[in-house]
């Protein structure tokens, strides 16, 4: 086996493992999964980079928060590793939010339509840690309720998620990310401060 073929095989296994970790996170909202990408350029979190590398291609535009878009290393990595164009929020299939002081409203992103609710943005929110303010979630994939904690989300995060949930089956899906860890909050869940 050539070195190139071995590398391609290894990348296929890595991509499959990342995809399984992400799908398991969406199937079990509020549970933490691990997804690494050691060559992610800072300030892009490893799990964020892993999701983008696994799910993005030339047909999936990416929106980057201003603090990321000004990093040529991040923009070049996204374009080179995924082939995705970096562009406006309303056209993005994936968005990366990284600045807690300038947290955009979800309504700047695509929320899908009645006929095509899947044509919405998945919003990856880079947070400081899975410690801090406690939240409780309920809904599909959760028996009764589940709790988690997150630091550096905006004070009105639960209100934003409630407005997003009211659009169901439209709306954005949210993934909280810190380092190699992520937690999925699909548009179908109810969230409140615990």
N, C-alpha and C positions, 0 to 999 in steps of 0.2 A: 504494500500500500504506500502510495506517495505521501509526502508530508502534507501537500495541499488536500488530498482526499481525507487524510486523518483529521486535519483541522476542520474541514467541512463537516465530517461526521461528529466531531466534538461540539461544534457550534449547533448542530441539529439537536443533540441531546440537551445542551444548555437552553436552547430556545424552548424545547418541549417542557423542561422543568420549570422555566419561568412562566410559561402559559398555564401549566397545571396549578402553580402557586397562586396566580392571579385569579383563575376560575374558582379555585377553592375559597379564596377570600370573598368573591362575590356570592358564592353559594352559602357562605356562613358570615353574613355581614357582622361587623364588629369584632371579628377575631383577627389577630395579628398574624401575618404571613411574612416569610423571609424571601427576598428576591434580590440577588446581588448582581452587580456589574462593576467589578473593581477598577475598570479604566474610565469610569465616569469623570468628566472634568468638573471640578468644583466651580460654582456652588450647586451643581446638579447632584442630587442625592443618588446613591447607587440604585435604589429601588425604582426611582423615577426613570433613570436611564435604562434599566432593565425592561420596564414596561414599554417605553418608547421603542427600544430596539426590537422587542418581541412583536409588537402590534402595528407599528407604523411602516408605511412605505410611500412611494411617490404619489399615491392617491389619498393620503391621509394628512392634510395640512395640520401643522402644529403652531399654537400660539404660545409665546414665551413671555412671562412677566418682564417688565422693563429692566429689572435688576439682572435677569438672565440674558435678555436680548442684547444688552450692552457688552456681554462677554463673548468675544469672538471665538474663544475656545469652545464654549457651549454651542453656539450657533453652528460652527463648523462641524462639531461632533454630531449634532442632530442631522445635519444635511448629509454628511458622509456615511454615518452608520445606519441611517434609516431611509435616506432618499427623500424624506418629507420636505415640502416647502414650509418655510417659516413665514406666517402671515397673520392677517387680521383675526380677531377673536370670533367674529360672527361666522367665519368660514372654517374654523378649526374643528377637526375631529378629536384632537387632544389639546388640552391647555395645561400649562404648568404655572401655578401660582406659588410665589416664593417670598413675597414681601408682606409680612403681617400688618405693616403700617399703611399699605396701599392695596387692600384686599378688594378686588373687583366684585361687582354684583354679578350673580349668575346670569342675569338677563342679557349680558353682553355676548353670551355664548349661544350657540345653536341649541334649541330645545326640541328639535324634531317637529313633525306635523302629525295631525290625526291619522293620516294615511301611512306615514313613515316615521314613527316615534324613535326608531333606531338611528335616524340621521341627526343625532345630537352630539354634543361635546362631552367627552369624559374629562373631568377636571381633576388633575393631580395637584394636591395641596401639600407643599413641603412645610412641615411643622418642626418645632424644636424637639419634641419628645412625646412619648405616650405616657406621660405623667402630667399632672396638673388638674385642670377642671374636669370633673366627672360628668359623663353623659349616659343616658339610657336610651336604647333603641328597641323597637319592636317592628314586626311586620314579617313578610315572607322570608323563610329561611331561618327564623328565630323562634324558638319555642318559648312562649311567654315574653320575656325580655332579656336583654343582654346589656352589660355596661362596659364602658371603656373610658379612658382618660386621655386628654390631649392638651398640650401646651401651645400657646400662641395662636389660637383661633380667635377671630373677632368676637366681641361681646354679643353681637346679634346673630351668631352662627345658627342657633336653633331656629330663629325667625326666618333666616334665609332658606334653611332646609325645609321649613314648613311651607313657604311660598313655592319652593321647587316641587315638593310632594303634591301640592294642590294641582299641579299641571299634569299629573299622572294620567295616561301612560307617557305623556311627553315629559320633558325635563332633563337635567343633566345627571350623570352618575358621578359620584365623588370618591376619590381615593386619597386618604391621608397617608403621607410618606415621611419617614425620618430614617436616614441612613439606609440600611438594608431591609428595613421593616415597612410594611404597609398594611392598611386596614381599609376595606371597601365599604362604602355607604351608597348602595343603589338608590335610585330615585323613588323606589317603592317603600322605603323604610320611614318610620316615624321616629323622630329624635327629640329628646328633651334634656334639660339639665337635671342631673341626678341629685 
